[in-house]
Amino acid sequence: MTNDSPPIVNSYSVHEDQLKWFDVPLVAGGKAALLHGDPTKAGTVVLRFKFPPNRQTPPHRHPYAEYTTILSGKVYYGEGEKFDASNPEIGKAGTFAIVPAGQAHFVWTLDEEAIVQLQFEGPSKTIFVDRADEPEHK
């Protein structure tokens, strides 16, 4: 006999005042807060990121798809192995975007902070197009 019941998951909430922000090496001055999961292990991970004004990420990719919702501010997005701000996709609050696994991409902000929520299947891994951009090489 098989049990076709879904697994039991305990409901929970994370409130803004409960977030524990930590530094993000991908973006100078950037912060992240873990909402769900463990980025070092397999399974669903949900993070919230704060991107300061006038910051950018170097071109990078991940071995998993990223699901992103912009909560506030504007995020500029480009694809490719070289940073090129000439033809951005511009997302504002409420925008949902999917970056496919393996797609080289980069993001940046202009004159305002942006907050995004990101979901992926862990473990977390960032692969920089240029190894010189890796935090341990700076």
Secondary structure, DSSP 4 states (H G I P E B T S, - for coil): ----PPPP-------GGG--EEE-TTSTT-EEEEEES-TTSSEEEEEEEEEPTT-BPPSEE-SS-EEEEEEESEEEEEESSS--TTS-EEEETT-EEEE-TT--EEEE--SS-EEEEEEEEESP--EESSGGGSGGG-
